[in-house]
Amino acid sequence: MAQALLLKNVRPMGREVIDILIQDGIIQRMEPKINHNQGLTKVLDGRNQLLLPGLVNAHAHMDKNLLGYPWYTNEIPAVTIHDFVEMERRVQRELDVSMQTQSMRQAQAAIATGTTHIRTHIDVDTGVGLANWEGMLATREAFKDRLTIQLIAFPQGGMLVRPGSVELLEEAVKMGADGIGGLDPSTMDRDPVRHLDAIFTIADRYGVEVDIHLHEPGTLGAFAVELIAERTRALSLQGRVTISHVFCLGMIDDTYLNRIIDLLLENEITIMSLGSGSSPFPSLKRLHKAGVSLCTGTDGIHDTWGPYNTVDMLDRVRLLGYRSGFRQDEDVEMLLQIATYGGANVMGDSQYGLAVGKRADLVVVPGDTPTEAVMTRPPRTFVIQNGRLVAANGNILEPNE
């Protein structure tokens, strides 16, 4: 029999103190003062700290970080996404960046802060070919026992404007992508119908997810949401489509927003929002109350795009709450739910959660309440993934520790 793990004296989401018995990666019991077999059970004492489900980063760019390099001084007077992309790729060439090394560095840092799941977009277009993709595949394999990673093939430099990129995206899907991405079908590729048709054709052909970056403003962006919903319905891809950023939903009037919410619900489309920068963004409280599926993530961290994002999903919840103007604990905890259960839902993980019979992806962290943990962001005492201790006291553990 494999060794069991007994996690003692923890408070799930700040509630009463209990013990949790884990066997073969699954939560077997959740109750006070569980007795254990000394010879077969490893024991961890949570010292009455908070227990959270594993944090879920549902929107990352693990091929963009510059972790381990000297601080990048951002001096680009960037105006367009194209400007940012050109600067990023120039810096990466000058530094001779290894995408496998960088993605592994981010994976290690994320695990140490309690992240157990990451969905990451990886650049695939004629500007970079499949080099980033191959490095990320190696990282996913190296961390398969410590971190659940989903890969989205993403045309960061444009798709139709770079002939040959559609074929590269399809090749990435053949190589093991979990999903295919898109980017601003009108303002980047100047042809929303062809752009979306290409993406949804590949998704339908190979049975993968769709996750589209949509930065387009106002009615232009909302029109793209309508087109995405039409294709979701036509191909019966309900529950398999995510639209990321969607600034437009923070710009349109209430009547139009209500129509869009109805489309999102009818087609089970998920909205991913970061509360990025100074951009308008959807009212997450309104979408949550309406029943729209929501998730969040870190976006790119320590890269050439901006200095603010970190690997810590508790930090993301704090920033998102600040940008939303939230003061009440219940609203912050709603955002924490989006950064845990919401992300697990979009990643299709039905075994996730703080309940008997669920896989043990858990985080123990100091704090009286979940909101306190979000605001203070202390080092994570324990991080458990699939029933195994993978980090302790803010440090990742080697697989044999």
N, C-alpha and C positions, 0 to 999 in steps of 0.2 A: 504494500500500500504506500502511495506517495505521501510525503510529509504534509500534514495539515498546517494551516496558519491560523492562530487565534489572535485577533486584534481586540485587546481589552480596553475598557474605559474610554469609549468615544461617544460623541453626541451627534448623531446624524442630523445635519442641518440645524444644529443648536438645540435639539430636543434632549430628552432624558438620557442618562448614561446607560450604555449597553455594551455587551461584547459581541463580536462577530466571528463566527467559525467559518473558515474557508477550506474547501477540499477540492483538489483538481481544478483550481481556478474559479470555482463556483461558490457563492455564498450559500452555506447550508443552514445556518442558524443566526438569528439576530435577537438576543434577549439578554437580560442581566445575568452576570455571574455564571458564565458557562464553565463547567468543569472540563478538564482536558487530560489526555493521556500524555504524561511527561515525555515518553520516548518517541512518540509519533507526531508531536505538535511543536512548531516554532511559535513562540509567544512574543508579541509586541505590545507594549503598554502605551496607550494613547494619552494617559494622564488627564483624562476628562476634556480633551481638546475636541475641536470641531471635526466632524467627518463630512466630506463632500464627495460626490461622485467625481470621477476623473474629468478634468477640464478638457473641453473640445474646441480646438482651433479649426473652424470650418472654412477659413479663407486665409491661406498663407502663400508666400512666394519664396520657397526655400532655396531657389536658385539665384536670388538677388542679394542675399546678405553679404556683408563684409566683416563678419565676426572674425576676430583674430588679427585683423589688420589695424594699423593706426587709424585714429578717428578721421573720417572723411569730412573735409570742410566743403560744404555745399555752397558754391558760388554761381551756379547756373541760373541765369535769368529766364527760367523755363516758362513757356507759355502754353505749349501743347504737349500731349502725350508723346508725340513724335520727338520733341526736344528732349524729354526725359529719357526716352528709350535710347536715343543716340548717345547721350552723355553716359548712361549706364554701361552700354556696350563698349564705349571707348575706354572707360575706367577699368572694366573687367579685362580688356585686352592688355592694357598697360601693366596691370598687376599680375597678369597670367593666372587668373583665378581658376581653381579647380572646383567645378560644381559638385563633385562628390564630396570633397573636403568640406566645402561650405555648408552643404545640406546636412552633413554629419555633425558639424559643429552646432547647427541650429537644433537638430534632433536632441543632442545631449543637453543643451540648455533648456529646451522645452520640457523634457522629462523631469529635470531637476525642479521645475516650478509646478509640477503636477499635471502637465498635459499628457493625456493618454491616447488622444486621437488628433490627427492632423489631416485636413484636406488641403493639398497644395497645388497651385497652378504652376506649370512648368512651360517656359517659352519654347515654342516650336514654330518656326517660320523659316523662310529662305535666308534670313539674316544670320541665324545661329544654327540652322539645320537641326540635327537630333543630338548634338553634343550634350546639352543640358539634360536632356531626357535620359541618356544612357547613364550619366552620373547619378541621377535621382533614382533610377532603377536599382543601382548598386546600394544606395543608402537604404531604400525600402527593404531590401533583402537583409542587410546587415542589422537592422533594428526590428525585424519582424516579430521578435519575442518580447520586445519592450515598448513598442509604439505602433499603433494602428495608423497606417498612412494610406491615404487615397491620392491618386495622381490624376490631374486634369491637364490634358494637352491644350495649351493656350497660345493663340496667335498674337502675342504682344505687339509685334511690329506691323500688324495688319495681315489680312488674308487675301482678299481679292486683289488688293493693290500690290501684292507680292506673288506673282504667278508661280505656281509650284507649291505654295504653302498648304493648300487644301490636301494635296497628295501626302505631304509630310505629316500633317495632322492625322490622316488616316493610317499612315505607317506607325505612328506613335500608339494609336489605338490597337493596332495589331500586336504591338510589342508589350501590351499589358496595361494601357490606360484604363482607369475606372470611369473616365468621363471625357467629354470634349467641351472646350470653351469657345467663347466668341467675344468680340470686342466692338462696341459702338457701331452697329451695322450701317448707320447712315453717315455719321461724321468721319469714321475711319475708312470704311470701304465704299461709301457713296452709293450703296445699292443694298438696302435692307432685305429685299426679297431674296436675291441671290445669296447673300451672306447667310441668312437664316436657313434657307433651303439646303445649303451645303452642310451646315452643322447638323441639322436634324436628319438629313439623309444618312450621314455617318452614324449618328446615334441610333437610328432605327436599324441600320444594317448590322451593327455589332452589339446591340443591346446594352449600350453604356449610358451613363448619365449625361445631362446637359447642364453646364454652369456658365452663364454669360455675364461678362462685365458690361454694365450699362451705366455710363456716365452722362449720357445725353440729357439735356435739360427739358423741363416743361412738357409741352404737348408732343414734341418730337420724341422724347424718351417714352412717354406714355403710349404713343402709337407703336413703338417697338414692343412694349409689353403686350399690347393687343395682338401683334403679329406672332409673338412667342406663344401666347395662349392659344391662338388658332392652330398652330402646328402641334402643340402639346395635345390638344383634343383630337386632331385629325389622325395622329399616329398612336393614340392611346398611351401617351407617356406620362399620364397623371402620377404625381408623386416622385418623378424622376427628373424634374427640371428645377433649377435654381437660377434666380436673377440676382446678381451681386451689385451692391452699391445703390442703384436705382434712385439717384438723387431726384429724379423727376417726381417721385411720389411725395416729396416735400415741397413741390412747386405748384402743382395743379390745384384747381378749386375743388371744394368738397363734393360737388355733384359728379365730377369726372372721377375723383378718387374713389367714391362709392362704387362706381361702375368697374373700376380696376380691381377693387377688393373683391367684388363678386366674381370676376374672372379668375383671380388668384385662388379663391376658394373652390370654384367649380372644377378647376384643373389641377388642384393640389400642388400649386407652384410655391416654392420656398423663396423668401426674401432674405438675403444676407446684407446686413448693414453694419458699418464700423463707426458711424458718426464721424467720418473723416474730415479733418481740417476745418475750413470755413464753409464747406459745401453744405447746401440744404440736404436734409435726409428725411426719410419717412418717419412719421410718428409711430415709434415701436409700440407705445402703449395702446394706441388706437388699433394698430394691426393685430396686436396680441389679443385685445378684447374681442375683435372680430373673428378670431380663430385662425388667422393666417399663420402658416408655418414660418418660423423665424430662426436664424442662426447668426453668429458673428465670428470674428477671427482677428488676427493680428495685422493682416496685410503684410507688406514687406517690412523687415526690421533691420536697423543699422545698415542702410543701403544708400544709394545715391539720390533717392527720391525725397527723403526727409528724415529728421532726427528723432521723432517722437515715439515711434512704436517700439515695443519690447516683446520678448517672447512670453511674458507672463500674462495669461488670460485674465487673472484677477485685475491686473492693471488695465486691460481693455475694458472690463466691466466698469471700472471706476471712471475711465475717460468717457465712455458711452453714457453713463449716468450724468456726468458733469455737462456734457453737450446737450443732454435731454432736459436739463434743468431739474432733475429729480432730487428731492430732499428726504422723502419718506423711505424708511427701510423696506417696506413692501415693494416699492418700485425698483429699488436696487436688487432685491432678491428676484424680481421678475427678470431682470437682465441677466442675473446669474443663472437662472433656469434656461435662458436662451443660450448661454455659453456652456451649458452642460447637456441637458436633455434635448434642447433644440438642435444643437450640433450633431448629437448622436443620431437623432431622427433623420437629418438630411444625409448622414453617412450610412443610413440603413442598418444601424446596429440595434437589433431587437433584443439583444442580451444585455444591454446597458441598463444600469440603475441601482439604487439602494434598496434592494428587496431580495428576499430568499429566492433562490433559483436563478438569479442574475449573475453574470460574470463579475468577478471582483476587480473592478477598476476604480480605485479609491484614493482619496487624498486626505491626510490628517494634517491640520493646520491650527496654530494657536488662534484664540479669539473666543469671545463669548457668543457672538452671533455671526451669521454669514456676512452681514453688512460690515461688521468690524474687520473681518478678514479681507474683504474687498478694499477697504480704505487703508488698512495698515500694511497689507501684503507681506506678512512675515515669511521667513524661510519655511518651506514645507517640511514638517516633521517626518512624515512617511509618504511615499508614493508607491502604490501597489498597482501593478498592471497584470491582468489575467492571473491574479492570486499570488504573484511574485513581488517581493520587495525590490524596486528598481531604483529608488532614490531615498536618501535619508538626510535630514537636517540641511536641506538645500543643495545636496551634492548627489550626482548620479553615481550609482554603484556599477561596478563591472559585473558581467553576467555570472561569474563564479563566486561573487561575494555573498 
